[in-house]
Amino acid sequence: MGLIERDEALASLEGLLADAGNGRGRVALVSGTVATGKSELLHAIAEKAIDLGALAIIATGSRAEREVPLGVLAQLIDDAPLLAHERERAVDLLQEGAGAAMAAEPYAETLEQMDAQIVHALCTVLLELSERHPLLIVVDDVQHADPASLLCLAYLCRRVRFARVVALFSLTDHGQYGESSFETELQRQPHCRRIHLPLLSREGVGRLAAERLGPEHAESVAGAWFDLSGGNPLLVRGLAEDHLDERRATGAEPAGVVVGDRYGQAVLSCLRRAGRPMLDLARGLAVAGEFRLLEPLLGLSAGDVAQRVHTLTVAGIFGHDGFRHERGGSAVLAETSPERRAELYRRAAELAYNNGAPATVIAEHLLHAGETATPWAVPVLEDAARQALRDGRVEQAVAYLKLAWHACTDERQRVKITTALVRAEWRINPSASAGHFPELTDAMHRGILRGYPAVVLAKALLWHGRFDDAQEVLEHVSDAGGDLDQEALAELVTARSWLRSSYPPFLTHLRRTMSEQGPVTISSVSANRRREAAAALASVLTTGPSDELLGAAERILRSSRLDEGSLDTVESAVLALTYGGAAEAAAPWCEAFIEEAATRRAPSRQARLAAVRAEIAFRQGDLPGAERHARLALEIMPHTSWGVAVGGPLGTLVLAATAMGRFAEVADHLDRPVPDAMFQTRFGLHYLHARGRYSLATDHLQPALSDFQLCGRLMDQWGLDVPGMIPWRADAAEACLRMNKPGQARRLIEEQLARCGATAPRVHGISMRLLAATSELRHRPMLLRQAADLLQSPGGDTYELARALFDLTEAYHALGEFRRAGMIGRRAKAVAQECEANSLLRALARETLEENTPAEGAEVAPILSDAERRVAALAAVGYTNREIADKLYVTVSTVEQHLTRTYRKLNITRRADLPASVELTGSVIA
């Protein structure tokens, strides 16, 4: 009969039960794919028969028990409610029949050779049982029944026409099973019907989804479920279970289709029921990924492959180009033994290689195979690793290189692979590469590692603070001298600039090599950009910026992308702009490359660029941005993975948090251990500067001055004493002012101003603000206005602008120009709020920002500002500077400045001379 709906099939089978109850025996062959749920339907019929007062006995054919004579019939006898003597007789017959079947040669021919008397007697047991009660006989997967049982069942079916018996047999379409004459024999009987079970229609899937999820949720998933299952009810149920599991786990309705383990297990269940040949084919497809490769991979004929693919496609397991969802293939592979899986992947790799497949396809097969000894595998894996790095699949590249390393037997080639592995792992976590140092160092001693790979090793050792080892490598490279090729010499030229800007004490170890060589030809475009970027940064840090250098840096960035080996290029060019006073130009470039690093899944690159972005933000006065980027850098890459470079992001985080008044947090940051070797690098300079600024903000003036001076000595010693990097003289001058050393402070400020020129408006503005503090009161507004103009120009600094405006506010107050003070103070407050300079905001809150009219009758009111009067009143009654600062919530430096101005205005030299008329209400000074 033709295809009918599932519920119609159930109704048809129920009609057979009714016929049997009236003494008209029926036989039905229920066929369908492995996916149509025949078993579930047969069990539903059995339950219905019991409800109607009939007996139901059930057996299941099994491929594993096909060689057990009368095994299926024995299941039926065991399930039947026989009387004791009937059961005893039946067991005897089963034993006799099984013995006779086993004695027959070959066993597959027992369909004709088994004793007819035994067959008749066994069937009579069941027919007699039907005389007492209507009987439903169910055999699921009859294609797997043993031949002897099939013989008995065929005999039984010929004799049930006028008995109260319904015999239901399920079998799989397109299955390969023996004794096909059983099916032919049954269909010759007039009381036999064949019922074909179709897969679910799209509407049927929708109804099943509504049953499981509820109508309100079914519509959103039914279409996708049909596409993922092909109407296979087992797969639909698996999808439903995955959906319900997700709902239970999250407590909310899943937003989309959930394809999980239950779906994968449903695929496996269908394949197991279809038989080993089908399961093997599915394994092959899960490995090869393409139907066309199954024939050579599995050693099958084209006809066998086509038949099996058709069967599994009809069953809803396969779609047009493979598994309907990758979860199906994953489940099949997870169930496959490791040995079989590795064998299939090795075969697939060989096929892919022989067919000229892309290196990444071959490498994936080799990777899943686990190991390889084929001579062509190593270059293929290396090529695949390079492609993976270009595509941003860093983890895959590392896996390919590790497999290539294990497969490689050539010592020199293995060292090259290790060098590539160091560079690849560096993109994820620099700490991971440390395990390769002993191998590479040993290779260097044996003369195998040289040139560019040796430079890579030296840079990695320097990063991790292993300076003695790095020095040895650099000296070894230098000793190679004329033996180096042009590529190696080109990298050494770049390394020289890189060392000058980041690790200046180690520059001397390459001087001899460079001086002995003539002009170097750089043929690689990327290598040439790397050299230009490193040279630009070194020039900015040694001789200062120029329009030509900054233009070169931007040109390099326009033509760069984060492919293999280009991070140094990008980082150097962005830093050249940053230290060259063009932070506003550096910021968008840095943002773009951070986004690219994230897309390419290179966390260490993302972290390093985030550290640079933090420094850019701080120089722009964007304190929240500087803190955010610095924290991100330290979160993406663990503190221990930063090596000596930790001084960069940690220093910026300290600077930003200090300016924002978060001193407790800063103390925690500074308590974290840092490598001693860091202080021999550019990163150590940033850390010293940040620590000095924290000490200055917390009134530890001498430690602050010591850090600034040490920073300056190192910068001078290394030839990096340019204002665009760290304006240490300005910070030292501020410390001297706070320590009441105005002469020393002014000398430092004048030196700083002499170095600024027109290329450092930020440092120029900072220095002008401090110069005002050392000048006469009447000159301060002019100098502070100049500072503010510089700090709000391109290349300026919002935070430093707020500080300049705050000082200008104080200057106008001191001069009695309260209206101007109020106006500038309000602007200072707005700027400080923008950059979240909380310490500055607290100080501003204590200043009088509105126009005031001094109280009449107070002898000193027309002379002193309110802020000065508050400080003077507390000093007059005996409070120390520290106590005054604590009571008024200002810094000790502010108290000192107020007292200095008060002494000058009142023409006195000490606090004992403060007049008694300087008074405030008791509530203020209590």
ABEGO torsion letter per residue (X at the ends): XBBBBAAAAAAAAAAAAAAAAAGBBBBBBBBEBAAAGAAAAAAAAAAAAAAAGBBBBBBBBBAAAAABBGAAAAAAAAABBBBAAAAAAAAAAAAAAAAAAAABOBAAAAAAABBAAAAAAAAAAAAAAAAABBBBBBBBGAAABBAAAAAAAAAAAAAAAABBBBBBBBBBBGBBBBGAAAAAAAAABAABBBBBBBBBBAAAAAAAAAAAAEAAAAAAAAAAAAAAAGGBAAAAAAAAAAAAAAAAAAGBBBABBBBBAAAAAAAAAAAAAAEAAAAAAAAAAAAAGBAAAAAAAAGBBAAAAAAAAAAAAAAGABBAAEBABAAAAAAAAAABBAAAAAAAAAAAAAAAAAAGBBAAAAAAAAAAAGBBABAAAAAAAAAAAAAAAAAGBAAAAAAAAAAAAAABABAAAAAAAAAAAAAAAAAABAAAAAAAAAAAAAAAAAGABBEAAAAAAAAAAAAAGBAAAAAAAAAAAAAAEAABBAAAAAAAAAAAAAAAAABAAAAAAAAAAAAABBBBBBABAAAAAAAAAAAAAAAAAAAEBBAAAAAAAAAAAAABBBBBGAAAAAAAAAAAAAAAGBAAAAAAAAAAAAAAAAAAGBAAAAAAAAAAAAAAAAAAGBAAAAAAAAAAAAAABBAAAAEAAAAAAAAAAAAAAAAAGBAAAAAAAAABBBBAAAAABAAAAAAAAAAAAAAAAAGBAAAAAAAAAAAAAAAAAAGABBAAABBAAAAAAAAAAAAGBAAAAAAAAAAAAAAAEAABAAAAAAAAAAAAAABBAAAAAAAAAAAAAAAABBGBBAAAAAAAAAAAAAAAAAAGBAAAAAAAAAAAAAAAAAAGBAAAAAAAAABBABBBBBBBGBAAAAABBAAAAAAAAAAAAGBBAAAAAAAAGBBAAAAAAAAAAAAAAAGBABAAABBAABBBBAAAAX
